[in-house]
Amino acid sequence: MALGRTWLPRPRGTVGGGESTRLLPQVSRLVELPYSSDEDDGLLDGDMDLPTAKQDPGTWYPIPPKPGTFSQCVRSLAFLWNLFFLLLGLLALAVGVWGLLAKGSLGGERLAPLGSDPMLLFVLVGLGASTVSLAGCLGALRSSPCLLRFFVGSVVAFVGLEVLGGLLLLAAWHRLRDSLQDTLLLCLLRYQDEPDLRFLVDEVQRSLRCCGLGSYRDWEANPYFNCSSPGVQACSVPASCCLDPWQNGTLANSQCAVGALRLGEAAAGTVVYLGGCMARLGAWLRGQAGSIAAGAAVVVLVEAVGVVMALKVLGDIVPIGAQG
């Protein structure tokens, strides 16, 4: 509690006689009245205790250092790297959506087989790649720690799934071979129903010079090529099984394998390939094991490069807590 001094003003008017001489000194005497000055003391104390940061902003609010040339190059490369894969992802997504729309798989009547449509794989891969790459692009462009962390975490998760899938492929190769055989049998049964499956089967049979799964007789399981079918393709096999699918060396002959299932094995061997594709596909995969492993290693290396660049950009960003 502080004590202040208050001056009382001299009263107006005149006082006559000797009484005025005696009263004036008493009226003009200083009167000390107590009053509270907590607010003034608080203001004074606050003024005296001002933080040093207001007097010297450089101590508590440092200016972030300007990124060096190497950091700027890494940030630009990270942006271009993600932009490239963003475009690839959007391209895969567009191809998948176009394939589904072209075949009518997105219509109300074709929603059931949508899960087994190969074009759905393009849609899922394109959507995932474009989302992660977009986060990397914006994170490198805007220096966003949140987006960069999301990008790094997503790519690391993808790499982990790829490595796990490779290990499972090696550990359960025999079971996967049976699954692959079932998948090829499904492709054989739906050969006429799915244009993309028909294209895939034709390319495999032409490239590996084979016909069917175990032999060319497997095409009897297809309802269109079965000998009991009323269609014009009864007792036939696809033209991709023909030894010489060309007519006059220039035009593709789609009728080169008509009636091949009616022929004996010796006669059919002069028209179509007799061996199945399963054995040839297994031999091709074993022969290409080194190339497949090298391709997988390149994919993982490319993804690792993207993660390293994102971590470098993330390390160059000044933490928000240090700025305020």
Order of alpha helices (4+ residues) and beta strands (2+ residues): beta-alpha-beta-alpha-alpha-alpha-alpha-alpha-alpha-alpha-alpha-beta-beta-alpha-alpha-alpha
